[in-house]
């Protein structure tokens, strides 16, 4: 049986985005072989969901790879040149516990040359914190809002600003909130028209949705 990974090495030229490698359920050996294939093809590589222990082994074997601890991602190669003409994305998090998911989205966008800023801890439990940032937010082309608990931040944001808002439910919270399902269902049931929602903890997916918006 053929266990060789079938890489989409044309994705950047076809769609303008780098193929991401899901790292959580792959072995060090599998990821290493994939990274070597990317390097041989002179393509950028982005590996998501990499824990520190796995990252240590990978960077020891392939010294050109870089681990981004906060985002739990590994990269190989140089990021795309910044392209300010595409506009800026602002990523917001309801709380500091959402940082890992927000950081994954930030890295994925920077890897594609997109100007991006993180605004942390602006959740609805202290709504003034968000309201204080409205003028700053209006300068961005796209907003990504990461929130756990009941996931209200993207709904509130979509009701306040005209830009596209992408909601990312985060698996943070007590009791029924834990696992992110409550945040996901709350965002999907939002009364704010036009809110786009990705899957739980999918910072990379939100970043690629934002990239597609900016490129069109």
N, C-alpha and C positions, 0 to 999 in steps of 0.2 A: 504493500500500500504506500502511496506517495504522501509523505508528511511534510513536504516542502511548502513553506508559506508562499502564497501567490500574491505578490506585492503589486499595488497599483502605482507604478512608478511614473505614470503619465498624469496623475491627478492634478499636480500643480499647474501643468501646462493646459490641461483640459478645463479645470474648474477654478484655478487660482488658489488652491489650498493644498497644504501638505497632508499626505496620508498619515493619520495617527495610528500608533500601535498600542493596543490595549495590553498593559503590562501586568495587571493583577493576577491573571490566571495563566500566564506563560512562565516557563522556567527561565533561569538565567541563560542557559544554553540556547534556548529558542530565541530569546530577545537578542542575544549576541550575534547569532547567525543572520537575523533580520537586519540588524544595524550594519553588519559587514556588507550585506547586499545593497543597502542604501548608499553606503560610502562608495562602493564600487561603481554605482550608477551616478555618483556625484549629485545625489539628492539629499535634501534636508530630512532629518528624522526627528519625530516627536513621540515619545513613549509616555503614556499616561498611567496613573495608578501604580506607581513604583514605590515600594517601601524602602526605608534606609538600608536595611540589610542587603536586599537585592541590588540596590543602587551601588553599594560599596563594591560588591563583586563585579558588577558590570564595568564600573569606572576603573577598577584595577586591571581588568582584561582589555579594556578599550579606553585608553587614557584621553582620547579626544572627546569622549562623551562627557557631558556636564549634568550633574544632578541639581535640581531645583527643589530643595527640601520643602519649602512652604507650599508649593504647588503639587508636590509628589510626582514630578515629571522629570524625564531624562531627555536631553537633546543632543543631537550630533550635527555638526556643521554650523555655519554662521546664519543668523536670522536674516530675513529679507530686509533690504534697505527701507528705512522709514519713508512712508508716502503720505505726507500731510494733506495732499489734495483729496484723499479719500474721506477725510474728516476724522473726528475723534469719537471714541466710545468711552463712556463712564460706567464703571461697574460699582454697584452699591451693595452693601451687605447689611442685613437687619442687625446682626450682632457680630462680635469678634469670633464666635464659634463657627461662623459661615466662611471664615477666611480661606480655608483650604480650597473650597469650591471656587470662590472668587479669584484666588490666585491662579488656579488652573485656567480659568477663562482669560485672565490678564496675560499669562505667559503665551497662550495660544494665539492671542491677537498680536502681541509684540513679535512673535515668531513670524508673523505675516506682514510685518512692517506697519502695523496700525498703531496710531497714537492712542494711548489708553491711560486712564487714571482710576485709582481705587478710592472709593469713599466708604469707610468702614463705620459700623455701629450707628447707623441712621434709621433704626427700626421704629415702628409705630408706637412702641411703648414710651417713647419720648419724641412725639411728633415734631416738636419745635426743631429738633436736630435736622430733620429732613427739610422743613420749611426754610430754614436758614440757608440751605444749599440750592434753592430753586433757581436763582439767577445764574449760578454756576452751571447747573444742569442744562439750562436752555441753550448753552453754547455747544453741546454735544450733538452728534448726528443720531446716535443710538444709545440706549440705556439698557444695561443688564442688571436686574435686581435679584439678589440671592437672599432667600429667607427660609428659616425653619419655623418651628412652632405652628401657628395657624397660617403662615405664609401671606400675611396681609400687605406687606410692603409693595409688591408689584401692582396690586389693585389700586392702592392709594396713589402711587406714582403715576399710573396711567390716567387717573382722573385729574392730574395737576399739570401735566406737560404734554406738548403735541408730538414729541418724537416717538418713534417705535420703541416699545418697551418689551424686553424679553425676560420672563420670569423663570427663575431656577429654584425649585423647591429643594430644601436642604434637609438631610436626615438628622436634625437636631431638635430636641424638645422632650418634655416629660410625657409619660403615659401614652395616650393615643397619638400624640405628636411624633413620638419616636419612630424612626424609619422614614420620615418625610412624606408619608401617604396623606396625612391631613393637609399639609402645605400644598401638595400636588392637587388634591381635590378642591381645595379652596381657590387655587389659582385657575383651575379649569372651570370652576363655577362662578368666576368673577363677573360682576355686573359692569365692569369697565370695558367698553368695546375696543377691540383691537389688540388686547393683550395677547402676546404669544408666549406659550409655555413649553419648556423642554422637560425631559425626564429628571427624576430625582438625582441630585448631585452632579448633573451633567454640565459642568462648566465648559468643557471643550465644545459640546454641542451648541451651547448658547453663543460661544465665541464665533463658531462657524456660521450660525444664523446671522449674527451681526455682520460678519464679513460679506456674506451674500447680499445683504441689504446695501452695504456701502459700495459694492462693486456694480450695482445696477441703478 
